[in-house]
Amino acid sequence: MNTHPFSFCTAQLVACPSGALYWPEKGLLVVSDLHLGKSARLSAVGGAPLPPYETRETLMRLEADLDATGAQSVICLGDSFDAPGIDAALPEDEQLWITRLQAGRNWIWIEGNHDPGPVALGGTHKADFSLGPLVFRHIACAGPVSAGEVSGHYHPKARLDLRGRSLTKPCFLYDTQRLILPAYGAYTGGLHTHSAVLNKLMQPEARAILIGTHARAIPMPR
């Protein structure tokens, strides 16, 4: 899978090139910011039309990661759906697809700013969730935190200058206290790692794990 293994707060984790995080010891796959139903939400409010396939593309990648890792538990770190109620408005075949992925797995939906309420689909809904040395939530807490926070929300992206051209890639960010996942969903924007928000959250020695065809770690571009 061209993954990148790394240690975070004593947990031995694996960054997948898709943007998923795998914790082999717990058989746990973590994904953030799927934003399922985004094209339907934009069409409903008169926004720019998008091809209505982003949910299927995201679910295809999620199914592939579940098959590759054999994960028996899943945590979705919030903004799994692009607006409240979108989960119930998805086409029936997409709802059934999610239900099939959930079958036989412990599935946790963390609430996000786009989907703050319980979802109509199966699984457990939580504001945050602790497991071993890690706590999972949608948005990183401002200011000092106890080590082991895993979050999403910011869709971090690293801008690299290579041989006179600029390249932007989604990435994980991590230091000794925080780990921020990239957006997993199709058609998602992002916040550059040199932004004031991410620079304030992440320690000076923070690293970025670039994703795409393979995952690799570099110092966090600032």
N, C-alpha and C positions, 0 to 999 in steps of 0.2 A: 504493500500500500504506500510505500515511500513515506513512512511516518517518521516523526521525531520524538523519541522518548526523552523525558526530562523529569527531574525531581522538584516537587513543590510542597513545602511544609511536611516533609517526610513521606508524602504520597508519591508513588512512582506512576507517572501519567504518560499518556501518548497523545501527541497532537497529530491529527489526521489531516491530509491535504485538502479534504473537503471543508474543514473548519469544525469538525466534531472533535470532542475530547473523550478519550477512552481511559478508564481506570481498570486495568486488568484484574487487580486483586479483588475488586468489588463486582466485576462483570458489569460495569456501569458505563453507558454512553451518555454524554452530555452535549446538548446542542442549544444554541441561543438564537433568538430573533429570526424565527422561520417566516414570520409575516405572511402566513397563509391567507389567501383571499385578497391580496393587495390589488390585483387588477380589477376584481369585482367591486371593491370599495371605491377605487378611483373612478370607475365608470359610473357608479351610482351618484357621485357628487359632481359629475361633469368634468373630471380631470382628464389629463392626457390619456388617450386609449393605449392600453398595453395588450399584447397577445395574452389570451386567457389561459396560459399554460404554466405559469410560474409555480402554482401549487403542485402540479404533477411533477415538474422538474425537481422541486425540493423533496417531494416524497420518494421519488426514484433514488435520489442520492442517499436519503435517510435509510431506505430499505437496503441499499448496497452496503452502507456502513454497518447496519445491524447484521447482515449476513456475513460480512468479513470479520467482524469482531466476535460474533456470537453473544453479544450483550443480552443479559436477562433483565436489566434495569435501565430505565431511561429517565433523564431529567431534562425538561425543556425549560430554559432559563428566562421565560417571559417573552412577551410580544410574539408568542407562537401564532397568534391570529392578528390580523391587521386592524381590527376594530371590534368592539364588543358585539357579540351576536353573530359574527362572521362564521364561527364554527358551525352554527346551526343552519347557515345559509349556503354552505358549500354544496356543490352537486352531490347527489347521493353516492355516486361511485367513489368520490374522493373521501366522503365520510366513511364509507365501508373500507376503503384502503387504510385509513388511519386506525379503524377498529381492528383490522387484520394485523397491523403492525403491533398493536397493543396486546394482542392475544398471548397469554402465557407470560407476560412481562409485567414487572412492577413499574408503572408509568406515573411520573409526577409532573404536573404542570405548575411551574412557578408563575405567580401573577406578574404582569408587566404593566407599563403605562398605557399600552394599546389594548390590553385584555385584562382589566383588573378584576373581573368577576369570574365565578366558576364557569367552566365550559360545559357544553351539553354532551360532549363525548366522554368516554370512559376515562378512568385514571383518577388520581388524587390531586386536589388543588391546594397549594400552600403559598403563603407569603414568602417564606424561605424554608430551607431544609438543611439540617446538619447531618453529616455522616463522617465518622472518624475525626480526623483533624481539620476537615473542610466544612465550610458553610456556603450554601448556594443561594444566591438572590439575583434579582434582575439588575439593579443599579448599585454600583459600588458606593459604600458609605463615604461621605465626605469626612476629611480629617483622619486622625489615627484610628486604626482598626486592629483587632486581634488578628494574628496571622491565620491565613487559610481561607480568605474570602475569594469565591469564584463567582463571576458575574458576567453580564453581557451589556446590552443597551447601546454602547457607543459605536459599535461596528468599526473597530479600529482598522486603519489602513496605513501602510508605510509607503512613503514616496521616496524612491531611490533615483539617484542620478548616475546613469551608467553610460560611459563613453559619449557624453554629450547629449544623451536623451533621457527623458524622465519616464520612470515606470512606477505605477502604483499597484500594490498588492495588498489584499486583506491579510490580517495577521492576528495572532494571539499576542498579548502583552503579559509579562509576569515579572515580579520581583520577589522579595522575601515575604511579602504579606498578601499581595493581590495577584489574581489571575483574571484577565478580561478576555472573553472569547470573541472571535469575529462573528459577523452575521452569517447564519447558515442559509437563509432563504435567498432565492433568486430575486433579482430586481431590487436589491437593497443598496442604499448609499453607504456613506461611511464618514468617519471623522479621522483626519490625518493625525499621525502620532506626534507631529510637532505642534498640535493645538495646545492652547493654554490649559484646557480642562485636563487632558491626558497627562501633560507634563506635571501638573499639580498633584494628580493622583499617584503617579508612578515614581518610584525612587530613582535616583540618578543612575544606579547600576542596572536598571530594568532592561530586559531583553525582549525582542520581538521574534516570533516564529512565523515566518512567511508561509503562506499556503498557496496552492495552485496545483501544478503537476506533482510537486513533492513539497514536504514541509522542511524548512531549515531555519536555524536560529542565528540572529545577528544582534548586536547592540541596538536598542531602541532608537530609531532615527529621530533626532530632535531638531 
